[in-house]
Amino acid sequence: MSSFDTIDNIFFQIKKYILPATFLIIGVYLLKLALVPAEVVLNNDEVLVVEQDSKFLYAALIFIVVSIIWFLYLFDMIKSIVGYGLIAVMAIGSCVILYMDYVSVQKEVIFNNKYSERDLEIKTRIMDIKAAEVAYKEVRGTYTNSFEDLVDFVKNGTKMDFIKNGALPERKISVEERDLIYGDDRPIDNLMTDEEAAAIARRTGNKIWFNAEKGLVEFQRDTIFIPVMDAIFNSDRYLTARGKMGAKLDFHPDSLMHVPFSSELATLDTASIIKSELSVPTLLIKMVHPMEHPTEGYKEYTVGSIDDNHLRDNWSK
């Protein structure tokens, strides 16, 4: 036999066994995937551990069995018709099972992405309601169980804010400043107070004499009323906190009562308890996840309590 014949024979043998060997390699690889759970990163950066369906294991075993039958056929240990039939049936069956398992895994990933998206938006919406209720209580002295009142307060209400600009000079007030503030001849014994500095500044265009080195400096202490939207929901601090939660839905007062991605409504319950002989208002905010979880059912989210005056949530660890 010439060297060319030898090379041709080698290539013939490679072609002869390459397909069953490929099936065997695929089967072993699929078997590994079936036995080792996969990790999928969801859209909220959480890692979901996905265990393959039993169909995946069956497909792996079929690929391995097909390769074994193929090898037996090549070694003339089974008849050609039987071998071709078994290989065709099992190959088609394994592909069908693999596709069914792929669809099953994709459905689970899509479900978990949707579930986590709603979970995040619900927590953010409850944080919005809580912030609105706290501001409402600061102004009205109690919480409200009416979303109509709460939404109107957020859209049209005002909140007291304190302006504080400039440092207090470490000096006594002058005679002229005493006359300006008090209009009498009381003794000047102590350093200037914050109230005295504010009174002087209000009469001099928010400027006050600090010392020879600094001269006139800006000084302001005042109480103003600003819209609730600007004081809370449009403030940099609140927008930053909301952004850190990862919420995608923008804040809108009219959406406060709605559970995100559903037609369901949140609930507000208010009451009062007696603490140290004082009546203390209490608040309970509640939402229910619109999607049923396979193991947890319809998850309930709450902040606050009717029987206590805390505003803790039920999901933080």
C-alpha positions in Angstrom: 0.0 0.0 0.0 1.4 3.4 -1.1 1.7 6.3 1.2 -1.1 8.1 -0.6 -3.4 5.1 0.0 -2.5 5.2 3.7 -3.4 8.9 3.9 -6.7 8.4 2.0 -7.5 5.6 4.5 -6.8 7.8 7.5 -9.1 10.6 6.1 -11.7 8.0 5.4 -11.6 6.7 8.9 -11.8 10.2 10.3 -14.8 11.0 8.2 -16.4 7.7 9.2 -16.1 8.3 13.0 -16.3 12.1 13.2 -20.1 12.4 13.4 -20.6 9.7 16.1 -17.7 11.2 18.0 -19.3 14.7 17.7 -22.6 13.3 19.1 -20.7 11.7 22.0 -18.9 15.0 22.8 -22.2 16.9 22.6 -23.9 14.3 24.8 -21.2 14.6 27.5 -21.2 18.4 27.4 -25.1 18.4 27.7 -24.8 16.0 30.6 -22.5 18.4 32.4 -24.9 21.2 31.8 -27.8 19.1 33.1 -26.0 18.2 36.3 -24.5 21.7 37.0 -27.0 24.6 37.6 -26.5 27.6 35.4 -26.3 31.2 36.7 -28.3 33.9 34.8 -27.9 37.7 35.6 -31.3 39.4 35.8 -32.0 43.0 34.7 -31.7 44.1 38.4 -28.2 42.5 38.6 -29.4 39.7 40.8 -28.0 36.2 39.9 -30.6 33.6 39.3 -29.5 30.0 39.7 -31.4 27.9 37.0 -31.5 24.2 37.4 -32.0 22.5 34.1 -35.3 20.6 33.5 -35.1 16.8 33.5 -35.7 17.0 29.7 -32.2 18.4 29.4 -30.8 15.2 31.1 -32.8 13.0 28.8 -31.5 14.8 25.7 -27.9 14.4 26.9 -28.4 10.7 27.5 -30.1 10.3 24.1 -27.1 12.0 22.4 -24.8 9.6 24.2 -26.9 6.5 23.3 -27.1 7.7 19.7 -23.3 7.9 19.5 -22.9 4.4 21.0 -25.4 2.9 18.6 -23.6 4.7 15.7 -20.3 3.2 16.8 -21.9 -0.3 17.1 -23.2 0.1 13.6 -19.8 1.2 12.3 -18.3 -1.8 14.0 -20.9 -4.1 12.2 -22.3 -5.1 15.6 -25.9 -4.1 14.5 -27.7 -4.2 11.2 -27.7 -1.2 9.0 -31.5 -0.7 8.8 -32.0 -1.0 12.5 -29.0 1.3 13.2 -30.2 4.0 10.8 -33.7 3.9 12.3 -32.5 4.1 15.9 -30.1 6.9 15.1 -32.6 9.0 13.2 -35.4 8.5 15.8 -33.1 9.3 18.8 -31.4 12.2 17.1 -34.8 13.8 16.3 -36.0 13.1 19.8 -33.0 14.6 21.4 -33.3 17.8 19.4 -37.0 18.1 20.2 -36.3 17.6 23.9 -33.5 20.2 23.9 -35.7 22.8 22.2 -38.5 22.2 24.8 -36.0 22.6 27.6 -34.6 25.8 26.1 -38.1 27.3 25.8 -38.8 26.3 29.4 -35.6 27.9 30.7 -36.3 31.1 28.7 -39.8 31.3 30.1 -38.4 31.1 33.6 -35.8 33.8 32.9 -38.4 36.1 31.3 -40.8 35.6 34.3 -38.1 36.4 36.8 -37.0 39.5 34.9 -40.6 40.8 34.9 -41.1 39.8 38.5 -37.9 41.6 39.7 -38.8 44.7 37.7 -42.2 45.0 39.4 -40.6 44.2 42.7 -38.3 47.1 42.4 -40.9 49.6 41.1 -43.3 48.6 44.0 -40.6 49.3 46.6 -39.9 52.7 45.0 -43.6 53.6 44.8 -44.1 52.8 48.5 -41.0 54.9 49.3 -42.8 57.8 47.4 -46.0 57.3 49.3 -44.0 57.2 52.6 -42.2 60.5 51.8 -45.5 62.1 50.9 -47.2 60.9 54.1 -44.3 62.1 56.3 -44.5 65.5 54.8 -48.3 65.5 55.2 -47.9 64.7 58.9 -45.4 67.5 59.4 -47.9 70.0 58.0 -51.2 68.6 59.1 -50.1 66.8 62.3 -51.5 63.4 61.3 -51.4 60.9 58.4 -54.1 60.5 55.8 -55.8 57.4 54.6 -57.1 59.2 51.5 -55.0 59.1 48.3 -57.2 61.9 47.0 -56.0 64.1 49.9 -52.4 62.9 49.6 -52.2 63.5 45.9 -53.7 67.0 46.2 -51.2 67.8 49.0 -48.2 66.7 46.9 -49.5 68.7 43.9 -50.7 71.8 45.6 -49.4 71.8 49.2 -46.5 73.7 50.7 -43.8 72.7 53.2 -41.9 74.9 55.6 -38.2 75.2 55.0 -35.5 77.0 56.9 -32.9 79.1 55.0 -29.5 79.3 56.7 -26.7 81.2 55.0 -23.6 82.6 56.6 -21.7 82.1 59.9 -22.6 83.9 63.1 -20.0 86.6 64.0 -18.2 86.0 67.3 -18.7 89.5 68.6 -21.1 91.6 70.6 -23.7 93.7 68.9 -22.9 97.4 68.6 -24.9 100.2 70.2 -26.3 101.0 66.8 -27.4 97.4 66.2 -28.9 97.3 69.7 -31.0 100.4 68.9 -32.0 98.9 65.6 -33.2 95.6 67.2 -34.5 96.6 70.6 -34.9 100.3 70.6 -33.8 100.6 74.2 -30.6 101.0 76.3 -30.3 97.4 77.7 -26.7 96.4 78.5 -24.6 94.6 75.9 -23.0 91.8 77.9 -23.0 88.7 75.7 -21.9 87.7 72.2 -24.4 88.2 69.4 -27.1 85.5 69.2 -28.4 83.9 66.0 -31.7 85.7 66.4 -30.0 89.0 66.8 -27.9 88.5 63.7 -31.0 87.5 61.7 -32.9 90.6 62.9 -30.0 92.8 61.9 -29.6 91.1 58.5 -33.3 91.4 57.7 -33.0 95.2 58.1 -29.8 95.6 56.1 -30.5 93.5 53.0 -29.2 90.2 54.4 -25.8 91.6 55.1 -24.0 91.9 58.5 -20.7 93.3 59.6 -18.5 90.3 60.5 -15.2 91.9 61.4 -12.5 94.2 60.0 -11.0 91.5 57.9 -14.2 90.2 56.4 -16.3 93.3 56.5 -19.9 92.8 55.4 -20.9 89.2 54.8 -24.1 87.5 53.7 -26.2 86.3 56.6 -29.7 84.9 56.4 -31.9 83.0 58.8 -35.5 82.7 57.6 -38.5 80.4 57.3 -40.2 80.1 53.9 -42.9 77.8 52.4 -42.1 76.0 49.2 -44.2 73.6 47.1 -44.0 69.9 48.3 -42.9 68.8 44.9 -39.9 71.1 45.0 -39.1 70.5 48.7 -39.1 66.7 48.3 -39.7 65.0 45.0 -37.7 67.4 42.8 -34.8 67.8 45.3 -31.4 66.4 44.4 -31.3 64.4 47.5 -34.5 62.6 46.8 -33.8 62.1 43.1 -30.4 60.6 44.0 -31.9 58.2 46.6 -34.6 57.1 44.0 -31.9 56.6 41.3 -29.9 54.4 43.6 -32.9 52.1 44.0 -32.8 51.6 40.2 -36.4 52.6 39.4 -37.2 53.3 35.8 -40.6 54.8 36.2 -40.6 58.6 36.8 -42.4 60.0 39.8 -45.9 61.5 39.2 -48.4 62.3 42.0 -51.4 60.8 40.2 -49.6 57.4 40.1 -49.1 57.1 43.9 -52.2 55.1 44.4 -51.5 52.5 41.7 -49.5 49.3 42.0 -46.9 49.6 39.1 -47.7 47.5 36.0 -51.2 46.7 37.1 -54.7 48.0 37.7 -54.6 47.2 41.4 -54.5 49.9 44.0 -52.3 50.4 47.1 -54.0 50.7 50.5 -53.6 53.2 53.2 -54.7 52.6 56.8 -54.4 55.1 59.6 -55.1 54.9 63.3 -53.6 56.2 66.6 -52.1 54.6 69.7 -51.5 56.0 73.2 -47.8 56.4 74.2 -46.9 58.2 77.5 -50.5 59.4 77.7 -50.2 61.0 74.3 -52.1 60.1 71.2 -49.7 59.1 68.4 -50.8 58.7 64.8 -49.9 55.4 63.0 -49.8 54.5 59.3 -49.8 51.3 57.3 -49.0 51.3 53.5 -49.7 48.1 51.7 -49.2 46.8 48.1 -49.5 43.3 46.6 -47.3 42.1 43.8 -49.4 41.6 40.6 -47.6 38.4 39.6 -48.0 35.1 41.5 -44.6 33.7 42.5 -44.3 29.9 42.1 -43.3 29.4 45.8 -44.3 32.7 47.6 -47.7 33.2 46.0 -48.8 36.9 45.8 -46.1 38.8 47.8 -47.3 41.5 50.1 -45.2 44.7 50.7 -45.9 46.9 53.8 -44.4 49.9 55.4 -45.5 51.0 58.9 -48.0 49.4 61.3 -51.5 50.2 62.7 -50.4 49.0 66.1 -47.1 50.9 66.3 -45.8 54.3 65.2 -42.8 53.0 63.2 -42.4 53.3 59.4 -40.2 50.2 58.8 -40.7 48.0 55.7 -41.2 44.3 55.7 -38.6 43.4 53.0 -35.3 44.8 54.3 -33.1 42.4 56.1 
